Amino acid sequence: IDQIIKQINELKETLRRYEYQYHVLDEPTVPDAEYDRLFHQLKALEQQYPQLIDADSPTQRVGAKPLASFNQIRHELPMLSLDNAFSNDELKTFVKRIQDRLIVMPDSLDFCCEPKLDGLAVSILYVNGRLTQAATRGDGTTGEDITANIRTIRNIPLQLLTNNPPTRLEIRGEVFMSHSGFEQLNRISLEKGEKLFANPRNAAAGSLRQLDPKITATRPLLFNAYSIGIFEGTLLPKTHFARLQWLKSIGIPINNEIRLYNTIEKVVDFYRTMGEKRRSLGYDIDGTVIKVNDIALQQKLGFVSKAPRWAIAYKFPAQEELTL
Ligand SMILES: Cc1ccc2cc(C(N)=O)cc(O)c2n1
């Protein structure tokens, strides 16, 4: 039996590494057939020795039975909404307000720039490196417990890839659907005579609101992290950009368009570039998110009402055509 345990642990470790290379680094090192072969080998061993199945095995993504309803979860830290800017002038005002508030100005003010994914904000909690809970943003204070559905999203790791995980780590990010996944889903829904979704965001929302995780597991959902909520038992890097890189290093997918700039001109150029890239990204974005990179400065700037003073969503003009 020790041989079996050793074999099962090796299979789990290998599969987790393959998943990380494929979903987070976007650099698969083995063909899908090899991943599938090992996956089915693990599945067979676990069926033969069910007492050796652990909840975070790569084979345990799809929950057992449908829920009757979603439980409510209270966010220990509120999930913020962002103020919007719709012009360069409004962006400049955002930066000016920051400079006015920071009596002592740092020699250079770094901004972390990201595409603003058009999906749904979720919170995912890892306890001792294991995915234990996930919730929708809801009204920012209370959300719905969608743990079983979040576990079915293939690029979200069930365990953090680190030997000394934080005691608790809350990841916040966006669940979204790619254009190709959306078109494929609607093609299948059409064939099955089921209702079609109007756009990828609605399709993602509908998929996360499924009470039966077996249905969610068939939907092409993706996740990109954009910030850290609660963290305990670990020291974090001092800047937002470095924190995102750290998340990637422990197995959490982040967007690959994120950049760091230290002048407003470069930030405006990033906004323009993302506006051009928008039609070829393969997923919907509705603008960019510009954040003060230094965490200590973020804490000095704080929030006004529910939105941070240190971040702005610089949006694109509303898209005329529907994405159908
Ligand atoms: C603080 C905050 C709130 C909402 C966000 C939303 C997105 C997004 N939709 O991509 C990205 C971010 O960095 C965000 N950051």
The ligand as a MOL file (V3000), in Angstrom:
LIG
                    3D

  0  0  0     0  0            999 V3000
M  V30 BEGIN CTAB
M  V30 COUNTS 15 16 0 0 0
M  V30 BEGIN ATOM
M  V30 1 C -9.3400 47.0570 -6.4850 0
M  V30 2 C -9.9020 46.4910 -7.7570 0
M  V30 3 C -11.2970 46.3510 -7.9150 0
M  V30 4 C -11.8070 45.8210 -9.0910 0
M  V30 5 C -10.9270 45.4330 -10.1130 0
M  V30 6 C -11.3980 44.8760 -11.3320 0
M  V30 7 C -10.4790 44.4930 -12.3010 0
M  V30 8 C -10.9500 43.8780 -13.5980 0
M  V30 9 N -12.2510 43.7950 -13.8540 0
M  V30 10 O -10.1160 43.4420 -14.3920 0
M  V30 11 C -9.0870 44.6610 -12.1070 0
M  V30 12 C -8.6230 45.2170 -10.9120 0
M  V30 13 O -7.3030 45.3770 -10.6700 0
M  V30 14 C -9.5370 45.6120 -9.9030 0
M  V30 15 N -9.0490 46.1250 -8.7310 0
M  V30 END ATOM
M  V30 BEGIN BOND
M  V30 1 1 1 2
M  V30 2 1 2 3
M  V30 3 2 2 15
M  V30 4 2 3 4
M  V30 5 1 4 5
M  V30 6 1 5 6
M  V30 7 2 5 14
M  V30 8 2 6 7
M  V30 9 1 7 8
M  V30 10 1 7 11
M  V30 11 1 8 9
M  V30 12 2 8 10
M  V30 13 2 11 12
M  V30 14 1 12 13
M  V30 15 1 12 14
M  V30 16 1 14 15
M  V30 END BOND
M  V30 END CTAB
M  END
